[in-house]
Amino acid sequence: MPYQTGFATDPNDLLQKIVAWLQTIGWTVNMSQANGTGWRAHVSKNGMFVNLCTTVGNVNPWGHSLIMNPAATVVGLHLYTGDGYSAGANWNLQPGSPKGNGQTYTVGASARLHQGAINSYGFYSDNADNICIVCEGQPGIFSSIGWGRLNKAGVYAGGEYFFGSIPPSSIGYTGTNIQGISANAYCPCATAGYNNSPLFFVRADVDSFVTKWLSSGISTTASYGYTGRNAASSVPGITAPPTDIVSYAGFVNRATNEATLAAALLPVKLWTPRDNGGYSLLGDLPSIFYSNAAGNPKFNIPIVTEIQSGSDVYVLYPNFAVKKAA
């Protein structure tokens, strides 16, 4: 089924449930097995190759130095996509992975999870293989990862994207405001996370920047996830979007009607800088929308509320909504 909910006993169980669900909707499982104290999985469908793993404790999954080493209490779910699968390659060295600028190591996206049980999850897919995984680590606190292909604006090579709740270099961060642990994650594909580092990556050949992945954020540090050129999002994260693109910063507080509690669902639009200055629109996410309605004390709309518009059903989470396939 394209939609599934439930709970998991621990992060490794969660990843195994993700893999089993993906298999039921037509994804090929190239590998799914224990990886130290965590789990690794590699799946593919229609030319998209997705690499997932969990880490438990002081484990660095990325193969390069992070902002800080993970502590014994750190648990993470990690993701990147590529263009192939190699059974003999390490988890973080699969073909076609995004690379740190000028480096050979892989960069990607992560979500921080709590040790122990995952209170609830929601798995979402549409008929174009856009995937969104939402995890409730403790009551009312949500994180997310996902991947797919943009609704492209124009013609260019690429369009694949993936996202997480925190930058991969921040997996060891244990501060009080880590997204998904003590605060809800930003909307998927928000502008930037901790240290202004990437929360999403997108493939697009743009001017002289070709056969590479665009990173998001503001950072230009390779080990933080910078790939050589930063894409932009209309959705604010730890920082606001660039001033020369369409930005939802400041608009979100007017995105829900206080009288009727009608929620406006804003498309998540991604942009790329051009060689000669300015930005061009790459496209938008097909099934994920920016929204501030759920869990907002101003509106009293419960988290995981479902709303209907015509024949379409949307599930509201803090900071975003997901279209629920029939």
N, C-alpha and C positions, 0 to 999 in steps of 0.2 A: 504494500500500500504506500502511497506517496506521503502519508502523514502517520506518525506514530508517537505516542506518549508513554511514559512509564517512569521507573526509577532504577537506579543501579546501586549495587552494593559497594562499589569502589570505582576509581577511574579506569582501571583495566577492564572491569566488567562493562563500564560505559562504552569503551572503544569496541569491545567485542559485540555489544548490542548495535552500535553504529554499523559495523561491518555486516552483521547478519541482516540488518534492515536494508542496507544498500544492495545486498545480493538479491533480496526479494523484489527490488525495483529495477533489476537488470544490469547492475554493475558486476564486473568480473573481479573476483578476489584473487590477486596475484600472490599475496602472502598475508598471513595473519598469525602471529606467533609471539610468545614471550620474548622480551628483550631486556635482560637483566631483571630489575625489579619492576619494570614497566611492560609495555606491549607495543608492537609495531604492526602496521598494516599498510598494504599497497593495493589500491583498487583502480580500475579503469573502465571507461565507457565512451564510445563515440570519439575516440582520439584524445580524451582527457585522462591524464594520469595523476592520481592523488596519493600523497604520502602522509600518513598519520602516525603519531606515536604518543604514548603517555610516559611521563617520568615521575618517579616517586623518590623523594629525598634529594641528597646533594649530587644530582646527576645533571650534566650539561649535554643536551641533545644535539647541539649545533656544530660542534667541532671547531669552535674558535672562542676566544676570550669574551666573556660577557661583562656587563657593567659590574656585576657582583656574582660571586658563586652562589648557586642555590644552597639553601640551608636544609637540614634534615627534615624540616616540616614542609618543604615546598613540593607541591604537586602540580603538574602541568599537562595540558593536551596541546600537541603541536601539529602544524600543518604547513605543507607547501605543495604546489603542483608543478608538473613538468611535462615532458613530451615523450616519455618512454619509461620502461621498467627494466631493471637489471637485478636478477636474483642474487648475484654475487656482490653487489655494491652495498655499502653501509646505508643505514636509513637516511642519513643526511647527504648522500652523494648520488642520488638517482638522476637519470638523464634530464637535461633541460631545466634544472632548478635555477631560481634566481640567485645571483652571486653578489656578494658585497663589492662595491665599486673597486675595480682593479684587483680583486682577490679571487681565489679559487674556491672559497668556502660558500656554503649555502646559507641564505637568509630566508626567513619565512615569518609565520604568524603563530601566536600562542594564545591559550586561555588558561588562566589560573583557576585551579579547582581546590576544594577542600579535601583534606584527608578523610577517608571513610566514605560514607554513603553519599550519593547524589540524590537530593530530595526529589527532584523531578527532572525530566527532560522532554523536549519536543524536537522531533526530527521532521523536516519539511523538504519536499521536492516538488518541482513543477514538471511539465511535460518536455522541458528543454534541459533537464538535468542540472538546474540550479538548486543547490543544497544549502540549507541553513540548519545548524545544530545549536539548540539553546539549552543551557544547563542551569539548574537552580542548585547551587552548592549549599546554601543555607536559606531558610525561609525569606523570600522576598529579594534575594540577591542573585542576579543572573549574569551569565557570561555567554559568549557565542563564538562560533567559528563557521566558515562556509566557503563555498566556491561555485564557479559557474562561468557563464559567458554573458557579456553585457548585451543589452539592447543597443546596438551600435548606432552612433550618429555619423553617417558617412561611410566611406569605404577605406579600409586600411587593414593591414595584416595584423592579426591578433584579436583581442577582445576578451580573452580569458582573465579571470580575476580570482583572488581568494583573500580572506580576511580573518582576523582574530580579535580578541578583546584587549590584548596587550602586545607591545612589541616583543619579539623573541629575546632580545638582549635584556629585557626586564624581568625574565622569569624568576631571577633570584631576589627581586625586590620584596622586602617584607614590611614596608611602610604601611601606615594605617589606611591609606586611600587607594590601595591597589584594586583595579577594576576586576570585579567578579569575586572578591574576597570580602571586603567591607563596603564596597560601593558597586552599584550596578554598572555594567559595561556601557560604553557609548554605543550609539547606533552603529551597526555594521558599516564599515568603510568610512568612518569618521576621519577627520583631517589628520589627527596625530594623537599619540598616546604619551606615556611617560618619557621625559627627555626629548619631547618633540619628535619621537621616532615612529616608524611606519606601523599602521594598523591594517593596511591593505597593500596588495601588489596587483599590477595589471599589465598584461602583455599588449604592446602596441608599437608598431614601427612608425616613428614620428621624425620626419626630417632626417637628421644625421644619427639619431638614436634608434638603431635597428637591431633586431634579433636579441633583444634584452627585455627584462622586466622593469617597468617603472615602479619605484617605491613611493609611498606617501609620506607625509610629514614635512618637517622643516630641517631636520638634522641632515648633515652631510658627512657623517661618520660611518664608514663602511661596516664596522662591527656592530653598529646600532641597527643596521638594515638598509642603509642607503645604497642604491644600485648604480648611481650615476646621474639619475634625473628623477625629481620628485613630482609625481602626479598630485592633483588636488581634488578635494571633495567639497561639495556644497554644504556638507554637514559639519558643524563644529565638533571638535574633540577637546583635548586639553588646551588647544589654541583655536582661534577663529580661522576660517578659510581665508585665502588671499583676497585682498580688496578688489582685484580686477576680475573676479568671477562672480556668478550668482551665488549668494551666500544666504543660509538660513539663520545665521547668528542674529539674534534680536527678534526674528520673526516667530520663533517657536512658541513664545508666550501668548501669541495670538492664533495658534494653530488648533485650538479647541474652543468651541463656542460655550461660554459659561452658562448661557441660558438653556440651551438644548443638549449640552454635552456631546454634540456632534464633533467627531474627531477628524481633522484634516490629515490625510496621509500624503506626505510630500515625497516625490521620487528622489532617490539617492543618485545624484549626478556626479560623474567623475570627469576630470579635465586634465589636459596635458599642456605643459609649457611648450612654446615653439622656439625654434632656433633664433628667429628674428624678433622675439618678444611677444608678449601676450599669451593667451591660452585658447585652446580649441576643445570643444566638448567631445569626449570619447563616447559617452552614452550613459545609460542608467541601469541600475540593478532591476531585473525583471520582476522579482517577487518580494522585495524588502523595501520598506518605506519609513521615513523619519516621522516620528510622532511623540508628543509629550503627554499623551492622555492617560495612560495606565500608570497607576501607582503614584500619581501626582495628587498631593493632599488638597490642592486647589479645586480638583474636579471630582474626587472620590469615585473614580472608575477603577475597579479591581484589576490587578494584573491577571493576564491570561483571559481577559474578556474577549468574546468573539462578537464582531460586528459584521453586518451584511449590507452589501451594496449590489442590488440586482441579484445575480446568481453567484456573485463572488463573496467569499467569507474571509475575513482578516482576523488574526489573533494579535491582541495588543500586549506588548511587553514594555518594560520601562525603556524609554527612548526610541522605540521602533515598533513596527508591526510587520507581520509576515502574512503573505497571502496563503491561505490553506487550500491546497488542491482537493478537488472532489474525490 
